[in-house]
Amino acid sequence: MDNLSDIDVIFFDLDGTLFDQSRAHITAMRELPRVYEPFHDVDVQDLVSAFNVADAEAFAAFKDGVSLDKLRHERSEGILKTLKMDTALADELTSVFYHTYPRVNAGFRDGEKVIKKARKNHRVGLISNGSRDVQLMKLRTLKLEDHFEVMVFSEDLGHRKPDERIFMYAANEMKTHTKKCLYVGDSYRADILGAGKAGMRTCWINPRGDVPEGPAPDMEIREISQLLEHMG
């Protein structure tokens, strides 16, 4: 797939595609000792390490179907347990963290440029497994919130990528067929397999050069900026 001439709509993922969630998470963790009183005396590296362990466990549960709210709570509990602090602080920690991390300006290089160029010849949408309020906050931080004709969030729809229904719903909202859509995302399982199953063409952002565990994507790039080369 060398060009996008037969594509009507380009849908983008957000986390890991336009917003560097990992970088934002760590930046927020480094900020917490300054803005959250119970963490004032916590070593930053200890906090980052505790987050990494708790986040990996919570995300594994999320992939198995755990809700976003439960993911957030269990991650905060995990951080506090590792630091040997009172787990009763979990809800408060979650609130502070989600006030901080979506406001970190963690956009990938040329992300805004890609979106603006995509809009010249295509309609542009967003499909995300995140919650509407948090994802909109990230988009505002990146100054991208007004660039998408349709934005679909799994929390609103009740279906989560890689369920093909979320992709089919998004195409229907654009009043087009999935075969006229390209989906751009970084997760092979959630983005590439899900969108492909729904009938969309796929572009996999694969920075590590991983080998696909199933059907190959229609396009593969290392970073979002490389999409510019395919837009003419």
VEXDREN-2710 file (C-alpha; in Angstrom, 1 decimal):
% VEXDREN-2710
k/r/px/py/pz
1/MET/0.0/0.0/0.0
2/ASP/2.1/2.9/-1.3
3/ASN/-0.5/5.7/-1.2
4/LEU/-3.8/6.6/0.2
5/SER/-5.6/7.6/-3.0
6/ASP/-8.5/5.1/-2.5
7/ILE/-9.0/5.9/1.2
8/ASP/-11.9/8.2/2.2
9/VAL/-11.3/8.3/6.0
10/ILE/-8.3/7.9/8.1
11/PHE/-8.9/6.9/11.7
12/PHE/-6.2/7.4/14.3
13/ASP/-5.6/5.7/17.7
14/LEU/-4.5/8.1/20.4
15/ASP/-2.3/6.5/23.1
16/GLY/1.0/5.3/21.7
17/THR/0.1/6.8/18.3
18/LEU/-0.4/10.5/18.8
19/PHE/0.1/10.8/22.5
20/ASP/3.2/9.2/24.1
21/GLN/1.4/7.7/27.1
22/SER/4.5/6.0/28.6
23/ARG/6.4/9.3/28.6
24/ALA/3.4/11.2/30.1
25/HIS/3.0/8.5/32.8
26/ILE/6.6/8.8/33.9
27/THR/6.6/12.6/33.7
28/ALA/3.5/12.7/35.9
29/MET/5.0/10.3/38.4
30/ARG/8.1/12.5/38.7
31/GLU/5.8/15.5/39.3
32/LEU/3.7/13.9/42.1
33/PRO/6.1/14.4/45.0
34/ARG/5.8/18.1/44.3
35/VAL/2.1/18.3/44.0
36/TYR/0.8/15.5/46.2
37/GLU/1.5/15.9/49.9
38/PRO/1.6/12.2/50.9
39/PHE/4.4/11.7/48.4
40/HIS/6.6/14.7/49.4
41/ASP/9.2/12.5/51.0
42/VAL/9.0/9.6/48.5
43/ASP/12.1/9.0/46.3
44/VAL/11.2/9.7/42.6
45/GLN/12.9/6.6/41.3
46/ASP/11.1/4.4/43.9
47/LEU/7.8/6.0/42.8
48/VAL/8.6/5.4/39.1
49/SER/9.5/1.8/39.8
50/ALA/6.4/1.2/41.8
51/PHE/4.3/2.7/39.0
52/ASN/5.9/0.5/36.3
53/VAL/5.2/-2.7/38.2
54/ALA/1.6/-1.7/39.1
55/ASP/0.9/-0.4/35.6
56/ALA/2.0/-3.6/33.9
57/GLU/-0.2/-5.7/36.2
58/ALA/-3.2/-3.4/35.8
59/PHE/-2.8/-3.2/32.0
60/ALA/-2.7/-7.0/31.7
61/ALA/-6.0/-7.1/33.6
62/PHE/-7.4/-4.5/31.3
63/LYS/-6.6/-6.6/28.3
64/ASP/-8.5/-9.4/29.9
65/GLY/-11.6/-7.3/30.3
66/VAL/-11.3/-5.3/33.5
67/SER/-13.0/-1.9/33.4
68/LEU/-11.0/1.4/33.2
69/ASP/-12.2/2.4/36.6
70/LYS/-11.0/-0.8/38.2
71/LEU/-7.7/-0.6/36.3
72/ARG/-7.1/2.9/37.7
73/HIS/-8.0/1.9/41.2
74/GLU/-5.9/-1.3/41.2
75/ARG/-2.9/0.5/39.8
76/SER/-3.0/3.1/42.5
77/GLU/-3.4/0.4/45.1
78/GLY/-0.4/-1.4/43.7
79/ILE/1.8/1.7/43.8
80/LEU/0.8/2.3/47.4
81/LYS/1.4/-1.3/48.4
82/THR/4.9/-1.3/46.8
83/LEU/5.7/1.9/48.7
84/LYS/4.3/0.4/51.9
85/MET/1.8/3.3/52.2
86/ASP/-1.9/3.3/53.2
87/THR/-4.0/1.8/50.3
88/ALA/-6.9/3.9/51.5
89/LEU/-5.3/6.7/49.6
90/ALA/-5.9/4.9/46.3
91/ASP/-8.9/6.9/45.2
92/GLU/-7.2/10.2/46.1
93/LEU/-4.0/9.2/44.3
94/THR/-6.0/8.2/41.2
95/SER/-7.7/11.6/41.1
96/VAL/-4.4/13.5/41.4
97/PHE/-2.7/11.4/38.8
98/TYR/-5.5/11.8/36.3
99/HIS/-5.5/15.5/36.8
100/THR/-1.7/15.6/36.1
101/TYR/-0.8/13.1/33.4
102/PRO/-3.2/14.1/30.6
103/ARG/-1.8/17.6/30.8
104/VAL/1.7/16.5/30.0
105/ASN/2.6/17.7/26.5
106/ALA/3.7/14.3/25.2
107/GLY/2.9/14.4/21.6
108/PHE/5.0/12.3/19.1
109/ARG/7.1/14.2/16.6
110/ASP/5.0/15.6/13.7
111/GLY/1.8/14.2/15.0
112/GLU/-0.1/17.5/14.5
113/LYS/1.5/17.9/11.1
114/VAL/0.3/14.4/10.1
115/ILE/-3.3/15.2/11.1
116/LYS/-3.4/18.5/9.3
117/LYS/-2.0/17.0/6.1
118/ALA/-4.4/14.1/6.4
119/ARG/-7.3/16.5/6.5
120/LYS/-6.4/18.0/3.1
121/ASN/-7.5/15.0/1.1
122/HIS/-9.3/12.8/3.7
123/ARG/-11.8/12.9/6.4
124/VAL/-10.2/12.2/9.8
125/GLY/-11.5/10.4/12.9
126/LEU/-10.3/9.0/16.2
127/ILE/-11.0/5.6/17.9
128/SER/-9.7/5.2/21.4
129/ASN/-10.1/2.6/24.2
130/GLY/-9.7/5.4/26.7
131/SER/-12.4/7.4/28.6
132/ARG/-13.8/10.4/26.9
133/ASP/-12.9/13.0/29.6
134/VAL/-9.2/11.9/29.9
135/GLN/-8.7/11.5/26.2
136/LEU/-10.3/14.9/25.4
137/MET/-7.9/16.4/28.0
138/LYS/-4.9/14.9/26.1
139/LEU/-6.2/16.2/22.8
140/ARG/-6.6/19.7/24.2
141/THR/-3.0/19.4/25.5
142/LEU/-1.9/18.4/22.0
143/LYS/-4.1/21.1/20.4
144/LEU/-5.8/18.4/18.3
145/GLU/-9.3/18.3/19.8
146/ASP/-10.9/20.2/16.8
147/HIS/-9.2/18.2/14.1
148/PHE/-11.4/15.1/14.1
149/GLU/-14.8/14.8/12.5
150/VAL/-15.8/11.8/14.5
151/MET/-14.3/10.6/17.9
152/VAL/-15.3/7.3/19.3
153/PHE/-14.4/6.2/22.8
154/SER/-14.9/2.7/24.1
155/GLU/-16.3/3.9/27.4
156/ASP/-19.3/5.5/25.5
157/LEU/-19.9/2.6/23.2
158/GLY/-19.5/-0.3/25.5
159/HIS/-17.2/-2.1/23.0
160/ARG/-13.4/-2.1/23.3
161/LYS/-10.8/-2.6/20.6
162/PRO/-10.0/-5.2/19.2
163/ASP/-13.8/-5.8/19.0
164/GLU/-14.7/-5.1/15.4
165/ARG/-17.9/-3.4/16.4
166/ILE/-16.2/-0.2/17.5
167/PHE/-14.5/0.1/14.1
168/MET/-17.7/-0.6/12.3
169/TYR/-19.6/1.9/14.4
170/ALA/-17.0/4.6/13.7
171/ALA/-17.2/4.0/9.9
172/ASN/-21.0/4.2/10.1
173/GLU/-20.7/7.5/11.9
174/MET/-18.7/8.7/9.0
175/LYS/-21.3/7.3/6.6
176/THR/-18.7/5.2/4.8
177/HIS/-17.8/1.6/4.4
178/THR/-14.9/0.1/6.5
179/LYS/-13.1/-0.9/3.3
180/LYS/-12.7/2.8/2.5
181/CYS/-11.0/3.5/5.8
182/LEU/-7.5/3.3/7.0
183/TYR/-6.8/2.8/10.7
184/VAL/-3.5/4.0/12.2
185/GLY/-2.4/2.5/15.5
186/ASP/0.5/1.1/17.5
187/SER/-1.1/-2.0/19.1
188/TYR/-1.0/-5.0/16.8
189/ARG/-3.7/-6.9/18.7
190/ALA/-6.1/-4.0/19.5
191/ASP/-5.5/-1.8/16.4
192/ILE/-4.3/-3.9/13.5
193/LEU/-6.2/-7.2/14.2
194/GLY/-9.3/-5.3/15.3
195/ALA/-9.5/-2.9/12.4
196/GLY/-8.5/-5.6/9.9
197/LYS/-11.3/-7.9/11.1
198/ALA/-13.7/-5.0/10.6
199/GLY/-12.6/-4.6/7.0
200/MET/-10.4/-1.5/7.3
201/ARG/-7.0/-1.1/5.8
202/THR/-4.3/-0.9/8.5
203/CYS/-1.2/1.1/9.3
204/TRP/0.9/-0.3/12.1
205/ILE/3.2/2.0/14.0
206/ASN/5.9/-0.5/15.1
207/PRO/8.9/1.2/16.6
208/ARG/10.6/-1.9/17.8
209/GLY/10.2/-3.8/14.6
210/ASP/8.1/-6.6/16.1
211/VAL/7.0/-9.5/14.0
212/PRO/3.2/-9.6/13.6
213/GLU/1.5/-12.6/15.2
214/GLY/-1.0/-12.9/12.5
215/PRO/-2.0/-11.2/9.2
216/ALA/0.4/-8.5/8.1
217/PRO/-0.8/-4.9/8.2
218/ASP/-1.3/-3.1/4.9
219/MET/1.3/-0.6/5.9
220/GLU/4.0/-0.5/8.5
221/ILE/6.0/2.4/9.8
222/ARG/8.3/3.1/12.8
223/GLU/6.8/6.4/13.8
224/ILE/3.8/8.6/13.0
225/SER/5.9/11.1/11.1
226/GLN/6.6/8.5/8.4
227/LEU/2.9/8.6/7.4
228/LEU/3.7/11.9/5.7
229/GLU/5.6/10.0/3.0
230/HIS/2.5/8.2/2.0
231/MET/0.2/11.3/1.7
232/GLY/1.5/12.7/-1.5
END
